[in-house]
Amino acid sequence: MKRIFLIVLDSVGMGAMPDAAAFGDEGSNTLKAASKSRYFSMPNMAELGLFNIDGADFGEPVKAPLGAFARMTEASRGKDTTIGHWEIAGIISKQPLPTYPEGFPAEITEEFSRRTGRGLLCNRPYSGTEVIRDYGQEHMKTGDLIVYTSADSVFQVAAHEDVIPVETLYEYCQTARELLTGIHGVGRVIARPFEGEPGNFRRTVRRHDFSLEPPAVTMLDQLKETGREVLGVGKIYDIFAGKSVTDSVRTAGNEDGIEKTLRWMDREFEGLCFVNLVDYDMLYGHRNDVDGYARALTYFDQRLPELLRKLRKEDILMITADHGCDPSTPSTDHSREYTPLVMYGAAVLSGRNFGTRPTFADIGATVLSYFGINGTEKRIQGESLF
């Protein structure tokens, strides 16, 4: 019974791509920045070949890596979570999803306000923690929704759980999702509930993403169509708008995500377990917290032997990322970076360096190839490493 466990370390890029300057990200290197912290230690990932990857001028390469490895290039025109995961699954996006550095246009905000019956606050790019600090009290007085964005293709709605029940906030976000199509088809509408008192607001774990449905066939579709399971851990269900995810579980952070992945490794299934560990990006990259980022990477590395021990004879573990988010640069946004790919399992040739790949989609093609599925029949992009 073949199984693949594909873990995305959200935002763990490893060096600026050649076109990074066009995105304002020249010189970014998320993993290298974290490696400079005294809290950084990844000996287990090193043994699999992490620091043997092309361009890794930090860390210590090993003489005989236990895994196979590659440096992945993003072929899509973007650097956000949605486009990164879609490309991993076989879709190369020629056009970037829309972003709103000046806030959303009146045609969107006025209609959203009309449909929800509430006023709007902010409507510009903002830090998620700072926006509730600066607008939370006014929101509690007026009931107006806090609407904001970032450098990513997102429409975010924050509301205090005592003012607007979470289920109502979800309904408002679904309304926004219905509005934001066509030229305004943002990658995600995100519900951002929070709690607490003025001066001590904090976001809760009841975040929910409302994503665009992938515009083309993905590896998830082809796995499901051929009778395999597609299990989503973390925000995978949201990123793919639930399409072809046969079962899923939400997580409250990296520790919870690892625990739930370990439990699902005991499950009998044939197919893919697709995991997103979001803390690197959400808690540390966007907040320019180098030490926090390093600690989170070290924690994953410490738990990695548990994942390896649970692998069965026909299992493969694949570890990659979806973009960068260098915590050491002045920017708090995602960065246009190469990403690592490390693979391990009985079917993987130890020490194989696949070099620098032209697209993340090679991951999806490799997954399908392992299950004997010809991805090109359904126009999935990428080339298998097998």
N, C-alpha and C positions, 0 to 999 in steps of 0.2 A: 504494500500500500504506500504509494508515493505521497510525500507531503513536503511543501516548501514553507518555511517561516521567513517572511520578508519584513525586516525591521527597518523603518525609516527613522533615523536620528534627526529630528526636525531641525534644519538650519545648519548642520555640521558640514559646512563647505571646507574645501582645502586648497584655496588659492584662486586669485582673480583670473577669470577667463580673458582671452585676448580682446574682447569687446567690452570689458568691464568699465572702461572710462566713459563709454556712451551712456552707462547707467549711473555714473557718479561713484563707481566702486573700485577705481584703480588702486591696487595695492592691498585689497582686502584678502584676508586669509584667516577664517574663523578658527580652524583647528590649530593653526600655528599660534594665534593669539592666546588661545586657552592653554597651549603647551608651555607658555612662559610663566604661568602661575605656579607657585610652590605647591598648590593643591592638586596639580595635574599628575596623574599616573595611569597609564594604560598598557601594562605589560601583557595582558592577555590578548588585546587587540593587536599588539605588536607581533605576538607569536603567530597570529593568523596572516600577517603581512601588511598591516596598516601603513607602517612607515617605509615599506618597500614600494609603495605606489609611486608612479611617475610624479616628479615635482615635489616630493616630500623632502624638503631641506631642513627638517626638524625631526626630533625623535630619533631613535636608533633602529635602523633596519636589521632584520635577523638574517642569518645565513641560510636557514632552511625553513621558510614559512610553512605553517601547517595548512594554510588555506590558499585559494587563488584570489587574485585581486586585480583591480583596474581603476583608472581615473575616468570619471564620467563627465562628458560635456553636455551642457544643456543646449539643445538645438532650437527650442522654442524661443519666442521673443517675449521673455518675461523672467521674473525671479520670485514668483510668489508660490505659495503652498499648492494652490489648485493646479496651476499649469505644471509645476514640478511633478506632482503625483500623476497627473494625466499623462505626462511624457513617460514616466516610469511604466505606466500601463499601456503605452503604445501610441499615444496621440502627440504629434508634434504640432504645436500651435504657431501658425505663421504670423498671426496678429496678436499683439498683447491685449489682455483684458483691460477695459477702461479704468482709469484712475482719475481722481478729482482733487488735485492739489489746491484748488481754490474753493472747494466745497461743491455740493451738488446743486445743479441748476434749479431755478424756480419751478420749472415744469414738473420736476420730481418732488421737491419738498412741499409745494402747495397741494399737490394731489395726495401725497402721503398724509399730510395734516388733515385734509378734508375727509379722507377715508377713516382715519383713526379718531377724528374729533378732538385732537390734541395739538397744542402748539409745539414748536421745536426749538431746542437750544443748541448752540455751538455751530454745527454744520461747517466744520473745517477739519483738516488733519490735526490729530491730537493724540497724545499718549493716553492709553486706556486708564491708567491709574490717576493721571493728572486731570483728566476730563471730569471724573466724578468728584475729585477734590474741588475743582473750580466751579462746577455747575450743579453738584449734588444738592446743595441746600436750596437753590432756586427751584430745582426740579421738585423737591419735596413740598415747597410752598405752592407751586403752580400746577403740578401734575404734567407739565410739559415734558416731552421726550428729549433725551440727550442723543442727538444724532451726530456722528463723527466718522471720519475715515482715517486712512494712513497712506503711506506710499504704495500699499497693496491695493488690489481691486476689491475693496470691501465697503459695505454700508453697515455701520455698527449702530445699534440702538441700546442705550443704557437706561435702566430704570431701577429704582429702589423697590425691593420686594414688598415692602409695607405700603407702597404707594400704588404700584401696579403688580398684581399677581403674576407669577412667572408664566402661567398658561396664557394670560392675556397678552403679555409681552411677546410670546411665541406667535400669537395670532397677528399681532402688529407686524412682526418680521415676515410672516407669510404674505401679508398684504404688500410689504415692500418688495418681496421676491417676485410677486406677480407684476409689479410696476417696472422692475428693473430688468428689462429684456431688450433685445435689439441692440442699438448703439449704446444703451445704458446697462447692458447685461454684465454687471459686476460678477466676479467669481463667487463671492459669498456675501450673504446678509447674515450678520451675527447678532444674536441676542446676548446682551451683557448685563445680566442682573447683578445688583449689588445690595449691600446691607450696611448697618452701622449708623453712626451719628455724625453730624458735621465735624470735621477735623479727624474723624476716624472711620471713613468709609472704606469698605473692602469688597472686592468682587467675589461672588460666590461660585461654586462649582457647577451651577445650573446653566452655564453657557450653552448655546445651541447654534449650530451653523445651518444655514439654508443655502445650499449650493446650486449652481447651474448643473444641469444634467450634462454629462460628457457629450460632445458633439459628434462623436464617431465611435466605432467599435473599439473596445478595450480588451486587454487580456482577461479581465474579470468576466466580460460577456462570454468569451470563448470557453473559459473554464466552466462556467455554469451551463452553457449550451451542451457541453460534452459530459455532463453529469457529475462534475467535480463540485466540491464545496468551496466557497469563498468566505472566509471568516474575517471580520474586521475588528481590530482592537484599537480603541481610541477614536479619533475623528475620521477614520477611513470611511465609515458609512456616510458622514456628512459631505466629505470631499467629492464622493461619487454620486451624491444625491440618492443613495441607497441602491443604485442600479447594479444588479447582479451580485449584490452582497447577500449571501444566503443566511448569515447569522452575524450578529455583532454585539459588542459590549463596550460601553463607555468607560472612561478612566478618569481618575481624579489627579493624575500626574504620572511621572515616570515610574515611581515605585509601584503604584497600582497597576500600571500598564505591564510592567515586567511580571508581577505576580499573576495577572490574568493570562498573560501569554504562557507562563509556566503551567498553569492549570489546563489550558487548552492543548498543551503538548501531550497531556494524558488522554486526550479525546481521540476516539477512533474516527478518522475521516480521510478521504483522499482529496487533495487539492491544496489550496493556498490559505495560509494564515497571514494576513497583511496587517502590520502593526505600525502605528505612529506614536512616537514618544515626543511629546510637544514641549516639555519644560525648557529644553535648551533655548528654543526660540522665544517662547512666551515669557519666561521668568528671567532669563539672563541675557540673551542676545539683544532684545529690544530695550533692555534696561542698562546696557553697557556694563554688565557685571561680569568682569573677566574671571574673578575667583569663583563666583557662583557657577559660571559655565564650566570651569575646570572641575569643580567638585561633582557636578552632575555627570560629566564624562567619566570621572574616576569611579563614581557609584555604578554606572552601567558596566564598566570593565570588571568591577568586583563581582557583579552578578552574572557576568558572561559564562563562567564555568558551570553554573547551574543550568543555563540554557543548553550548553554543549553536552552535558551529561544526559539530558533528556532526549537527545536526538536518536532516532532509530536508524536502522541500516539503510533505509531508502529515503531518509530525510535530508534536506539541504537547508542550511541557514544562510541567508543573504542579509547583509547589513549595508545600508547606503544612507543617502540624505537627499533632500529635495531642492536645496538652495543654500546660500550662506546667510549669516547674520553676525558679522564680525563685532564682538563686544568691545574691541579696543579702538575703533574708529569714532570720530565725532558723530557720525550718523547712527540713528537708532533703528534704521530700516534694514530690510533684507539686502543682501549683497550678491552680485552676479559672480558666482564661483563654480569651479569644478567641484564635484562631489566624489567621495570614495565609494568603492564597492569592494566588499570582502565576502568571500563565499567559503563555506566549509561543509563537508559531508563526505560519505564514502564514495559518492559518484563524482566528487570534485578532485581534480588533479592537483595535489599539493605543490605549492611553489610556482604555479603558472601565473605569469604576468601577462595580462591581456592588453597592457599598454593604455593609451588614451583613446577612449571610445568616442565616436562622433555624436552620440545621443544617449540620453537616459533610457530611451526605448529599447536598447539592447537588453535591458533587464527583463522587460515584459516578454520579449522574444525568447529569452533564455528560459523563463518560466514555462512558456507554452511548449517549447522544444522538449523540455524534460518530461512533459506529459504526452509527448507524441502528437502535439497539435501543430498544424502548419498555420502560423499566424498570418502569413501573406495571403492566404485564401480569403481572409476577411479584411484585408488591407491594413492590418496592424503594422506599424512601422518598427524598424529596428532589426538587428541581426543577432541570432543566438550565439552565445559563447560556447555552446556545446557542439 
